[in-house]
Amino acid sequence: MHFFIILKYSIYSDKIIQIKYKVGLKMTKKQKIIIGLIVVFAIIVIIISIILLNNTKSDNNKSNKNTEYWKKAYLEILQDKEKFDNLDNIELQLSDLNNDNIPEFIIFATKITKDDNDKDKQKIAKIYSVNEDGECNLKSFRNIDTIALMYNNENGTYGWYGIKDKENAYEFLIDRYIIDISDKVYKVNKDVEEFLTNYYIRLPFDNELENSEKKELFEKLKESFKTLDELVQPGTILGEYKFDDSKDKDNLKNKNDTFYVKIEKLENMLKSEYEHYVLDLTHFKAHVINENNEEIAQKIEEFLNEEVADYSIDDFQDILDSFGDTEDNINEERFKFTQTLELELRTDKFISVSYNLVGDLGGVPWISNLGYVISLETGEYYTDLNELVLDVEEFKEYIINKAKKELKNQLGEEGLIPDYENELSNQLFDDGHWYLTRNGMNFEIEKYAVSYGASGAPTISITYEELSGYLRDDILEAIEKSE
């Protein structure tokens, strides 16, 4: 006589599986308990396996669905010949710019605007991104060869950079694609050209291909796509690329410096609601490092980035929106504005920066020039001339007389408005209207303030040799020691 344990379980069918454990009658109680536990454990393993199998199928279906919707959307773009009209030297790239595991579709090309001449060709990059409804959004950039993820070893951040050539890896940051991967270290190849070749696969594209051939090409492009986890790896060496958009490279960081400033050039394309009005904006972002005083560095950086510029990106977008663009608008206009920040002088006591805005909205050109001398001790810009000169009244009198002569030399009597002298003093000595350079002191005068609009915004420059009897000795000494 035997003792049987029978397990009945149905898996995806009506068949009954019977598991028999044949045990002799002489089993002890302990042995029976052990056998029971083994059976229960077997049941649990089977149930967990079934659950995991279903989840895996679900994840695969979801993954396939995600792949399918962006693949379909991008393939439709590829098969639309009109989207490639007037484009030459076309290349395709897939990159996950916003770190959401769904790649953006990037088209690099040269746009032929007139005749088929090199001078009429403009390099462009079109970035398509797709949402879960399969709808595509387009952003365009001009004059860039490559878009690549770069580690900025100056401030320890990552971002997607537009690269105009393979020698200058930090041409400008595409600030809408700044991503937070601070827990990782950039997997970098120190040879820029080799790195871009190996990690950013671009395939040439012929718009005359048949749709079936385009589909095959897109499959190859999809296979070349690398995720951020493949581009960025923990524990590898930091990149050694540096960006430098300051005109005065001698003023920038040396190996033994504890304080330095980097000014990064950014580019944006802003559009009105129905994209009939487009504004190409070049602007800047300052990075300030003070290894001895992070608080002062942050204070200066915030001032440079948030207070110096006349207009923010949001301000320019508001200007475009104020045009009241409508869907049936037949007007199309493109504008350009450039805001630049230059590091004019750096000493152990202060830095001096200049700001310039130029652009237009189809009418009178906009122009604005400003400058500030910023204390490295307080992080604030100088507003009191007593901090720079020996006698303020004598200094002002000398500068006013010098400015009058210089304005007459630049513009002539006929170029100056009546009673311009009444406004001249305010223009010369107001905050933001004076700053120091390597060669002397500049005074900025607003457009229309003392002269007619055609004269622009005059600048009065006075050399340190001329100012030697007016500036304080410690200021002159700091300037003399500056690099």
VORO-84443 format. One record per residue (C-alpha): residue number from 1; z, x, y. Coordinates in steps of 0.25 Angstrom, whole numbers, m for minus. Each point is the difference from the previous one (the first is absolute). Example, Ala and Ser with C-alpha at 12.3 -4.5 7.8 and 13.67 -1.06 7.14 Angstrom:
# VORO-84443
pt seq: 1; pz: 31; px: 49; py: m18
pt seq: 2; pz: m2; px: 6; py: 14
//
This chain:
# VORO-84443
pt seq: 1; pz: 0; px: 0; py: 0
pt seq: 2; pz: m4; px: 5; py: 14
pt seq: 3; pz: 3; px: m2; py: 14
pt seq: 4; pz: m11; px: m3; py: 10
pt seq: 5; pz: m1; px: 1; py: 15
pt seq: 6; pz: m13; px: m8; py: 5
pt seq: 7; pz: m5; px: 2; py: 14
pt seq: 8; pz: m10; px: m10; py: 5
pt seq: 9; pz: m8; px: 3; py: 13
pt seq: 10; pz: m13; px: m4; py: 5
pt seq: 11; pz: m9; px: 9; py: 9
pt seq: 12; pz: m12; px: m6; py: 6
pt seq: 13; pz: m3; px: m9; py: m12
pt seq: 14; pz: 5; px: m10; py: m10
pt seq: 15; pz: 2; px: 10; py: m11
pt seq: 16; pz: 14; px: 3; py: m4
pt seq: 17; pz: 5; px: 14; py: m2
pt seq: 18; pz: 11; px: 1; py: m11
pt seq: 19; pz: 8; px: 13; py: 0
pt seq: 20; pz: 8; px: 1; py: m13
pt seq: 21; pz: 12; px: 10; py: m1
pt seq: 22; pz: 4; px: 0; py: m15
pt seq: 23; pz: 14; px: 5; py: m1
pt seq: 24; pz: 9; px: 0; py: m13
pt seq: 25; pz: 11; px: m9; py: m2
pt seq: 26; pz: 10; px: 12; py: 1
pt seq: 27; pz: m2; px: 2; py: 15
pt seq: 28; pz: 12; px: 2; py: 8
pt seq: 29; pz: 3; px: m8; py: 13
pt seq: 30; pz: m2; px: 12; py: 8
pt seq: 31; pz: m14; px: 2; py: m6
pt seq: 32; pz: m4; px: m14; py: 3
pt seq: 33; pz: 4; px: 1; py: 14
pt seq: 34; pz: m8; px: 13; py: 2
pt seq: 35; pz: m12; px: m7; py: m6
pt seq: 36; pz: 2; px: m12; py: 9
pt seq: 37; pz: 0; px: 9; py: 12
pt seq: 38; pz: m13; px: 7; py: m4
pt seq: 39; pz: m7; px: m14; py: m1
pt seq: 40; pz: 5; px: m4; py: 14
pt seq: 41; pz: m4; px: 13; py: 6
pt seq: 42; pz: m14; px: m2; py: m7
pt seq: 43; pz: m1; px: m14; py: 6
pt seq: 44; pz: 4; px: 6; py: 14
pt seq: 45; pz: m11; px: 11; py: m1
pt seq: 46; pz: m11; px: m10; py: m4
pt seq: 47; pz: 4; px: m9; py: 12
pt seq: 48; pz: 0; px: 12; py: 10
pt seq: 49; pz: m13; px: 5; py: m5
pt seq: 50; pz: m7; px: m14; py: 2
pt seq: 51; pz: 6; px: m1; py: 14
pt seq: 52; pz: m5; px: 14; py: 4
pt seq: 53; pz: m14; px: m3; py: m6
pt seq: 54; pz: m1; px: m12; py: 8
pt seq: 55; pz: 5; px: 7; py: 13
pt seq: 56; pz: m10; px: 11; py: m2
pt seq: 57; pz: m12; px: m10; py: m2
pt seq: 58; pz: 5; px: m7; py: 13
pt seq: 59; pz: 1; px: 14; py: 8
pt seq: 60; pz: m14; px: 4; py: m6
pt seq: 61; pz: m6; px: m14; py: 5
pt seq: 62; pz: 6; px: 2; py: 13
pt seq: 63; pz: m5; px: 14; py: 2
pt seq: 64; pz: m13; px: m4; py: m5
pt seq: 65; pz: 0; px: m12; py: 10
pt seq: 66; pz: 4; px: 10; py: 12
pt seq: 67; pz: m11; px: 9; py: m4
pt seq: 68; pz: m10; px: m11; py: m1
pt seq: 69; pz: 2; px: m6; py: 14
pt seq: 70; pz: m1; px: 13; py: 8
pt seq: 71; pz: m11; px: 5; py: m10
pt seq: 72; pz: m8; px: m13; py: 2
pt seq: 73; pz: 2; px: 1; py: 16
pt seq: 74; pz: m4; px: 14; py: 1
pt seq: 75; pz: m12; px: m1; py: m9
pt seq: 76; pz: m5; px: m12; py: 8
pt seq: 77; pz: 0; px: 9; py: 13
pt seq: 78; pz: m7; px: 11; py: m8
pt seq: 79; pz: m11; px: m10; py: m4
pt seq: 80; pz: m2; px: m5; py: 14
pt seq: 81; pz: m11; px: 8; py: 6
pt seq: 82; pz: 2; px: m5; py: 14
pt seq: 83; pz: 13; px: 7; py: 1
pt seq: 84; pz: m7; px: 14; py: m2
pt seq: 85; pz: m11; px: m3; py: 11
pt seq: 86; pz: m2; px: 12; py: 9
pt seq: 87; pz: 9; px: 9; py: m9
pt seq: 88; pz: m4; px: 13; py: m6
pt seq: 89; pz: 7; px: 11; py: m9
pt seq: 90; pz: 9; px: m11; py: m6
pt seq: 91; pz: 12; px: 4; py: m8
pt seq: 92; pz: 11; px: m9; py: m7
pt seq: 93; pz: 14; px: 2; py: m2
pt seq: 94; pz: 12; px: m8; py: m6
pt seq: 95; pz: 14; px: 4; py: 6
pt seq: 96; pz: 13; px: m8; py: 0
pt seq: 97; pz: 3; px: 1; py: 15
pt seq: 98; pz: 12; px: m9; py: 1
pt seq: 99; pz: 7; px: 3; py: m13
pt seq: 100; pz: m1; px: m14; py: m6
pt seq: 101; pz: m8; px: 5; py: m13
pt seq: 102; pz: m12; px: m7; py: 5
pt seq: 103; pz: m11; px: 10; py: 5
pt seq: 104; pz: m7; px: m1; py: 13
pt seq: 105; pz: m15; px: 1; py: m1
pt seq: 106; pz: m5; px: 11; py: 10
pt seq: 107; pz: m15; px: 2; py: 4
pt seq: 108; pz: m3; px: 13; py: 7
pt seq: 109; pz: m14; px: 1; py: 7
pt seq: 110; pz: m8; px: 4; py: 12
pt seq: 111; pz: m4; px: m11; py: 8
pt seq: 112; pz: m14; px: 1; py: 7
pt seq: 113; pz: 0; px: m7; py: 13
pt seq: 114; pz: m14; px: 4; py: 5
pt seq: 115; pz: m10; px: 9; py: m5
pt seq: 116; pz: 2; px: 8; py: m13
pt seq: 117; pz: 5; px: 12; py: 8
pt seq: 118; pz: 13; px: 8; py: m3
pt seq: 119; pz: 5; px: m3; py: 14
pt seq: 120; pz: m1; px: m15; py: m2
pt seq: 121; pz: 8; px: 1; py: m13
pt seq: 122; pz: 15; px: m4; py: 1
pt seq: 123; pz: 9; px: 2; py: m12
pt seq: 124; pz: 8; px: m12; py: m3
pt seq: 125; pz: 10; px: m4; py: m11
pt seq: 126; pz: 2; px: m15; py: m3
pt seq: 127; pz: 12; px: m4; py: m8
pt seq: 128; pz: 0; px: m13; py: m7
pt seq: 129; pz: 14; px: m6; py: m6
pt seq: 130; pz: 1; px: m13; py: m8
pt seq: 131; pz: 11; px: m10; py: m1
pt seq: 132; pz: 3; px: m8; py: m13
pt seq: 133; pz: m10; px: m11; py: 5
pt seq: 134; pz: m11; px: 10; py: m1
pt seq: 135; pz: m2; px: 0; py: 15
pt seq: 136; pz: m4; px: 13; py: 6
pt seq: 137; pz: 5; px: 6; py: 13
pt seq: 138; pz: m8; px: 11; py: 7
pt seq: 139; pz: 5; px: 12; py: 9
pt seq: 140; pz: m10; px: 10; py: 5
pt seq: 141; pz: 2; px: 14; py: 5
pt seq: 142; pz: m10; px: 10; py: 7
pt seq: 143; pz: m2; px: 15; py: m1
pt seq: 144; pz: 8; px: 3; py: m13
pt seq: 145; pz: m5; px: 6; py: m13
pt seq: 146; pz: 12; px: m3; py: m9
pt seq: 147; pz: 12; px: m8; py: m1
pt seq: 148; pz: 11; px: 7; py: m8
pt seq: 149; pz: 15; px: m1; py: m3
pt seq: 150; pz: 7; px: 12; py: 7
pt seq: 151; pz: 14; px: 5; py: 1
pt seq: 152; pz: 4; px: 4; py: 14
pt seq: 153; pz: 9; px: 12; py: m2
pt seq: 154; pz: 4; px: 0; py: 14
pt seq: 155; pz: 7; px: m13; py: 0
pt seq: 156; pz: 1; px: m3; py: m15
pt seq: 157; pz: m8; px: m13; py: 0
pt seq: 158; pz: m12; px: m5; py: m8
pt seq: 159; pz: m12; px: m7; py: 5
pt seq: 160; pz: m15; px: m3; py: m2
pt seq: 161; pz: m8; px: 9; py: 10
pt seq: 162; pz: m14; px: 0; py: 5
pt seq: 163; pz: m6; px: 13; py: m2
pt seq: 164; pz: m12; px: 4; py: 9
pt seq: 165; pz: m2; px: 13; py: m8
pt seq: 166; pz: 6; px: 7; py: m12
pt seq: 167; pz: 5; px: 11; py: 9
pt seq: 168; pz: 9; px: m9; py: 8
pt seq: 169; pz: 9; px: m8; py: m10
pt seq: 170; pz: 8; px: m7; py: 11
pt seq: 171; pz: m11; px: m6; py: 9
pt seq: 172; pz: 7; px: m13; py: 3
pt seq: 173; pz: 10; px: m9; py: m7
pt seq: 174; pz: m5; px: m14; py: m3
pt seq: 175; pz: 13; px: m6; py: 4
pt seq: 176; pz: m2; px: m14; py: m7
pt seq: 177; pz: 1; px: 8; py: m13
pt seq: 178; pz: 13; px: 7; py: 2
pt seq: 179; pz: 7; px: m1; py: m14
pt seq: 180; pz: 14; px: 3; py: m4
pt seq: 181; pz: 0; px: 9; py: m12
pt seq: 182; pz: 12; px: 9; py: 5
pt seq: 183; pz: 5; px: 1; py: m14
pt seq: 184; pz: m12; px: 8; py: m4
pt seq: 185; pz: m6; px: 14; py: 3
pt seq: 186; pz: m15; px: 1; py: 3
pt seq: 187; pz: m8; px: 6; py: m12
pt seq: 188; pz: m8; px: 9; py: 9
pt seq: 189; pz: m12; px: 10; py: m2
pt seq: 190; pz: 1; px: 10; py: 11
pt seq: 191; pz: m15; px: 1; py: 0
pt seq: 192; pz: m4; px: m12; py: 8
pt seq: 193; pz: m14; px: m1; py: m4
pt seq: 194; pz: 3; px: 1; py: m15
pt seq: 195; pz: 12; px: m10; py: 1
pt seq: 196; pz: m9; px: m10; py: 6
pt seq: 197; pz: m11; px: 2; py: m10
pt seq: 198; pz: 10; px: m1; py: m12
pt seq: 199; pz: 9; px: m11; py: 5
pt seq: 200; pz: m9; px: m10; py: 8
pt seq: 201; pz: m12; px: m3; py: m8
pt seq: 202; pz: m12; px: m5; py: 8
pt seq: 203; pz: m13; px: m5; py: m7
pt seq: 204; pz: m13; px: 0; py: 7
pt seq: 205; pz: m6; px: m14; py: 2
pt seq: 206; pz: m15; px: m5; py: 1
pt seq: 207; pz: m1; px: m14; py: 6
pt seq: 208; pz: m13; px: m2; py: m8
pt seq: 209; pz: 6; px: 0; py: m13
pt seq: 210; pz: m1; px: m12; py: m9
pt seq: 211; pz: 13; px: m9; py: m1
pt seq: 212; pz: 2; px: 5; py: m14
pt seq: 213; pz: m1; px: 14; py: 4
pt seq: 214; pz: 10; px: m2; py: 12
pt seq: 215; pz: 10; px: m7; py: m10
pt seq: 216; pz: m1; px: 13; py: m9
pt seq: 217; pz: 2; px: 9; py: 12
pt seq: 218; pz: 13; px: m8; py: 4
pt seq: 219; pz: 5; px: 1; py: m14
pt seq: 220; pz: m1; px: 15; py: 1
pt seq: 221; pz: 7; px: m1; py: 14
pt seq: 222; pz: 11; px: m8; py: m6
pt seq: 223; pz: 2; px: 11; py: m11
pt seq: 224; pz: 2; px: 10; py: 11
pt seq: 225; pz: 11; px: m7; py: 8
pt seq: 226; pz: 13; px: 7; py: 0
pt seq: 227; pz: 13; px: m7; py: 4
pt seq: 228; pz: 10; px: 5; py: 9
pt seq: 229; pz: 9; px: 4; py: m12
pt seq: 230; pz: m12; px: 9; py: m4
pt seq: 231; pz: m2; px: 6; py: 14
pt seq: 232; pz: 15; px: 2; py: 3
pt seq: 233; pz: 9; px: 7; py: m10
pt seq: 234; pz: 15; px: 3; py: 0
pt seq: 235; pz: 4; px: 15; py: 1
pt seq: 236; pz: m13; px: 6; py: 4
pt seq: 237; pz: m3; px: 9; py: 12
pt seq: 238; pz: 0; px: m5; py: 14
pt seq: 239; pz: m13; px: 0; py: 7
pt seq: 240; pz: m3; px: 11; py: 10
pt seq: 241; pz: m10; px: m7; py: 9
pt seq: 242; pz: 4; px: m2; py: 15
pt seq: 243; pz: m5; px: m9; py: 10
pt seq: 244; pz: m2; px: 5; py: 15
pt seq: 245; pz: m6; px: m8; py: 11
pt seq: 246; pz: 7; px: 7; py: 11
pt seq: 247; pz: m10; px: 7; py: 9
pt seq: 248; pz: 10; px: 12; py: 2
pt seq: 249; pz: 2; px: 5; py: m14
pt seq: 250; pz: 9; px: 12; py: 6
pt seq: 251; pz: 10; px: m10; py: 4
pt seq: 252; pz: 3; px: m5; py: m14
pt seq: 253; pz: 9; px: 4; py: m11
pt seq: 254; pz: 2; px: 14; py: m4
pt seq: 255; pz: 7; px: 4; py: m13
pt seq: 256; pz: 13; px: 3; py: 7
pt seq: 257; pz: 0; px: m13; py: 9
pt seq: 258; pz: 11; px: m10; py: m1
pt seq: 259; pz: m7; px: m10; py: 9
pt seq: 260; pz: m14; px: m4; py: 0
pt seq: 261; pz: m9; px: m12; py: 4
pt seq: 262; pz: m13; px: m4; py: m8
pt seq: 263; pz: m9; px: m11; py: 6
pt seq: 264; pz: m8; px: m7; py: m10
pt seq: 265; pz: m13; px: m8; py: 3
pt seq: 266; pz: m2; px: m14; py: m5
pt seq: 267; pz: m12; px: m9; py: 0
pt seq: 268; pz: 0; px: m15; py: m1
pt seq: 269; pz: m11; px: m11; py: 1
pt seq: 270; pz: 5; px: m13; py: 6
pt seq: 271; pz: m8; px: m13; py: m1
pt seq: 272; pz: 1; px: m13; py: 7
pt seq: 273; pz: 2; px: m13; py: m9
pt seq: 274; pz: m15; px: m1; py: m4
pt seq: 275; pz: m3; px: 14; py: 2
pt seq: 276; pz: m9; px: m1; py: 12
pt seq: 277; pz: 8; px: 9; py: 8
pt seq: 278; pz: 4; px: 14; py: m6
pt seq: 279; pz: 8; px: 11; py: 6
pt seq: 280; pz: 0; px: 14; py: m5
pt seq: 281; pz: 14; px: 6; py: 3
pt seq: 282; pz: 3; px: 14; py: m1
pt seq: 283; pz: 15; px: 3; py: 3
pt seq: 284; pz: 11; px: 9; py: m5
pt seq: 285; pz: 13; px: 2; py: m7
pt seq: 286; pz: 10; px: 11; py: 3
pt seq: 287; pz: 9; px: 6; py: m10
pt seq: 288; pz: 12; px: 8; py: 6
pt seq: 289; pz: 9; px: 9; py: m8
pt seq: 290; pz: 13; px: 7; py: 4
pt seq: 291; pz: 7; px: 6; py: m11
pt seq: 292; pz: 12; px: 3; py: 9
pt seq: 293; pz: 1; px: m14; py: 5
pt seq: 294; pz: m7; px: m12; py: m7
pt seq: 295; pz: 6; px: m10; py: 10
pt seq: 296; pz: m7; px: 7; py: 12
pt seq: 297; pz: m13; px: 1; py: m8
pt seq: 298; pz: 0; px: m15; py: m4
pt seq: 299; pz: 3; px: m4; py: 15
pt seq: 300; pz: m12; px: 9; py: 5
pt seq: 301; pz: m9; px: m6; py: m11
pt seq: 302; pz: 3; px: m14; py: 3
pt seq: 303; pz: m3; px: 2; py: 15
pt seq: 304; pz: m13; px: 7; py: m3
pt seq: 305; pz: m5; px: m11; py: m10
pt seq: 306; pz: 6; px: m13; py: 6
pt seq: 307; pz: 1; px: 3; py: 15
pt seq: 308; pz: m10; px: 10; py: 5
pt seq: 309; pz: m13; px: m8; py: m4
pt seq: 310; pz: m4; px: m11; py: 10
pt seq: 311; pz: m5; px: m9; py: m11
pt seq: 312; pz: 4; px: m2; py: m15
pt seq: 313; pz: m9; px: m5; py: m11
pt seq: 314; pz: 6; px: m14; py: 1
pt seq: 315; pz: m3; px: 1; py: 15
pt seq: 316; pz: m15; px: 3; py: m3
pt seq: 317; pz: m1; px: m11; py: m10
pt seq: 318; pz: 6; px: m10; py: 10
pt seq: 319; pz: m11; px: 4; py: 10
pt seq: 320; pz: m11; px: m2; py: m11
pt seq: 321; pz: 6; px: m14; py: m4
pt seq: 322; pz: 1; px: m4; py: 15
pt seq: 323; pz: m15; px: 0; py: 0
pt seq: 324; pz: 0; px: m14; py: m7
pt seq: 325; pz: m9; px: 4; py: m11
pt seq: 326; pz: m6; px: m12; py: m8
pt seq: 327; pz: m8; px: m2; py: m13
pt seq: 328; pz: m13; px: m4; py: 8
pt seq: 329; pz: 1; px: 11; py: 10
pt seq: 330; pz: m13; px: 7; py: 2
pt seq: 331; pz: 5; px: 12; py: 8
pt seq: 332; pz: 4; px: 13; py: m7
pt seq: 333; pz: 6; px: 11; py: 7
pt seq: 334; pz: 6; px: 14; py: m5
pt seq: 335; pz: 10; px: 7; py: 9
pt seq: 336; pz: 7; px: 14; py: m1
pt seq: 337; pz: 13; px: 5; py: 4
pt seq: 338; pz: 7; px: 14; py: m2
pt seq: 339; pz: 14; px: 3; py: 3
pt seq: 340; pz: 4; px: 15; py: m2
pt seq: 341; pz: 13; px: 7; py: 1
pt seq: 342; pz: 0; px: 15; py: 2
pt seq: 343; pz: 11; px: 10; py: m1
pt seq: 344; pz: m2; px: 8; py: 13
pt seq: 345; pz: 11; px: 10; py: 0
pt seq: 346; pz: 12; px: 3; py: m9
pt seq: 347; pz: 12; px: 8; py: 4
pt seq: 348; pz: 14; px: 2; py: m5
pt seq: 349; pz: 5; px: m10; py: 11
pt seq: 350; pz: m10; px: m11; py: 0
pt seq: 351; pz: m14; px: m4; py: m5
pt seq: 352; pz: m11; px: m6; py: 9
pt seq: 353; pz: m10; px: m10; py: m4
pt seq: 354; pz: m12; px: m7; py: 6
pt seq: 355; pz: m6; px: m14; py: m3
pt seq: 356; pz: m14; px: m5; py: 2
pt seq: 357; pz: m6; px: m14; py: m2
pt seq: 358; pz: m15; px: m2; py: 2
pt seq: 359; pz: m9; px: m12; py: m4
pt seq: 360; pz: m6; px: m13; py: 5
pt seq: 361; pz: m2; px: m14; py: m3
pt seq: 362; pz: m14; px: m1; py: 4
pt seq: 363; pz: 3; px: 1; py: 15
pt seq: 364; pz: 7; px: 10; py: 9
pt seq: 365; pz: 5; px: 12; py: m9
pt seq: 366; pz: 15; px: 1; py: m2
pt seq: 367; pz: 7; px: 14; py: 2
pt seq: 368; pz: 14; px: 4; py: 1
pt seq: 369; pz: 7; px: 14; py: 0
pt seq: 370; pz: 15; px: 2; py: m2
pt seq: 371; pz: 9; px: 12; py: m3
pt seq: 372; pz: 15; px: 2; py: m3
pt seq: 373; pz: 9; px: 12; py: m1
pt seq: 374; pz: 10; px: m2; py: m11
pt seq: 375; pz: 14; px: 7; py: m1
pt seq: 376; pz: 2; px: 5; py: m14
pt seq: 377; pz: 15; px: m1; py: 3
pt seq: 378; pz: 1; px: m15; py: 3
pt seq: 379; pz: m13; px: m5; py: m5
pt seq: 380; pz: m3; px: m7; py: 13
pt seq: 381; pz: m11; px: 3; py: 10
pt seq: 382; pz: 3; px: 6; py: 13
pt seq: 383; pz: 0; px: m10; py: 12
pt seq: 384; pz: 8; px: 9; py: 10
pt seq: 385; pz: m8; px: 11; py: 6
pt seq: 386; pz: 13; px: 7; py: 3
pt seq: 387; pz: m1; px: 4; py: m15
pt seq: 388; pz: m13; px: 8; py: 3
pt seq: 389; pz: 0; px: 4; py: 14
pt seq: 390; pz: 9; px: 8; py: 10
pt seq: 391; pz: m2; px: m10; py: 12
pt seq: 392; pz: m6; px: m14; py: m3
pt seq: 393; pz: m3; px: m3; py: 15
pt seq: 394; pz: m8; px: 14; py: 2
pt seq: 395; pz: m6; px: m2; py: m13
pt seq: 396; pz: m5; px: m14; py: 3
pt seq: 397; pz: m6; px: 4; py: 13
pt seq: 398; pz: m7; px: 12; py: m6
pt seq: 399; pz: m6; px: m9; py: m11
pt seq: 400; pz: m4; px: m11; py: 9
pt seq: 401; pz: m8; px: 10; py: 10
pt seq: 402; pz: m6; px: 7; py: m12
pt seq: 403; pz: m4; px: m14; py: m6
pt seq: 404; pz: m7; px: m4; py: 13
pt seq: 405; pz: m8; px: 12; py: 1
pt seq: 406; pz: m4; px: m1; py: m15
pt seq: 407; pz: m4; px: m14; py: 1
pt seq: 408; pz: m9; px: 2; py: 12
pt seq: 409; pz: m6; px: 12; py: m8
pt seq: 410; pz: m2; px: m9; py: m12
pt seq: 411; pz: m4; px: m13; py: 6
pt seq: 412; pz: m4; px: 2; py: 15
pt seq: 413; pz: 6; px: m8; py: 11
pt seq: 414; pz: m9; px: m11; py: m3
pt seq: 415; pz: 5; px: m1; py: m14
pt seq: 416; pz: 14; px: m3; py: 4
pt seq: 417; pz: 5; px: m14; py: 4
pt seq: 418; pz: 6; px: m3; py: 14
pt seq: 419; pz: 15; px: 4; py: 1
pt seq: 420; pz: 0; px: 6; py: m14
pt seq: 421; pz: 11; px: 9; py: 5
pt seq: 422; pz: 10; px: m11; py: 0
pt seq: 423; pz: m2; px: m1; py: m15
pt seq: 424; pz: m2; px: 14; py: m4
pt seq: 425; pz: 15; px: 4; py: 0
pt seq: 426; pz: 3; px: m11; py: m10
pt seq: 427; pz: m12; px: 4; py: m9
pt seq: 428; pz: 4; px: 15; py: 0
pt seq: 429; pz: 15; px: m1; py: m3
pt seq: 430; pz: 1; px: m13; py: m8
pt seq: 431; pz: 5; px: 1; py: m15
pt seq: 432; pz: m11; px: 3; py: m9
pt seq: 433; pz: m9; px: 6; py: 11
pt seq: 434; pz: 4; px: 15; py: m1
pt seq: 435; pz: 1; px: 10; py: m11
pt seq: 436; pz: m1; px: 14; py: m3
pt seq: 437; pz: m11; px: 8; py: m7
pt seq: 438; pz: m2; px: 14; py: m5
pt seq: 439; pz: m7; px: 3; py: 13
pt seq: 440; pz: 8; px: m8; py: 11
pt seq: 441; pz: 4; px: m14; py: 3
pt seq: 442; pz: m9; px: m12; py: 0
pt seq: 443; pz: 2; px: m13; py: 8
pt seq: 444; pz: m7; px: m13; py: m4
pt seq: 445; pz: m5; px: m10; py: 10
pt seq: 446; pz: m4; px: m14; py: m5
pt seq: 447; pz: m14; px: m6; py: 2
pt seq: 448; pz: m2; px: m7; py: 13
pt seq: 449; pz: 14; px: 5; py: 5
pt seq: 450; pz: m6; px: 9; py: 11
pt seq: 451; pz: m15; px: 0; py: m3
pt seq: 452; pz: m11; px: m10; py: m4
pt seq: 453; pz: m2; px: m3; py: m14
pt seq: 454; pz: m12; px: 8; py: m2
pt seq: 455; pz: 9; px: 13; py: 2
pt seq: 456; pz: 8; px: m3; py: m13
pt seq: 457; pz: 14; px: 4; py: m1
pt seq: 458; pz: 1; px: 14; py: 8
pt seq: 459; pz: 9; px: 11; py: m6
pt seq: 460; pz: 6; px: 11; py: 9
pt seq: 461; pz: 3; px: 13; py: m6
pt seq: 462; pz: 9; px: 11; py: 6
pt seq: 463; pz: 2; px: 13; py: m7
pt seq: 464; pz: 13; px: 7; py: m2
pt seq: 465; pz: m4; px: 11; py: 9
pt seq: 466; pz: 0; px: m10; py: 11
pt seq: 467; pz: 13; px: m7; py: m4
pt seq: 468; pz: 8; px: 13; py: m2
pt seq: 469; pz: 8; px: m2; py: 13
pt seq: 470; pz: 3; px: m14; py: m4
pt seq: 471; pz: 3; px: m1; py: m15
pt seq: 472; pz: 14; px: 4; py: m5
pt seq: 473; pz: 1; px: 14; py: m7
pt seq: 474; pz: 5; px: m6; py: m13
pt seq: 475; pz: m12; px: m9; py: m1
pt seq: 476; pz: m10; px: 12; py: 4
pt seq: 477; pz: 7; px: 8; py: m11
pt seq: 478; pz: m1; px: m10; py: m10
pt seq: 479; pz: m14; px: m2; py: 3
pt seq: 480; pz: m3; px: 15; py: m1
pt seq: 481; pz: 7; px: 1; py: m14
pt seq: 482; pz: m8; px: m12; py: m5
pt seq: 483; pz: m11; px: 3; py: m10
//
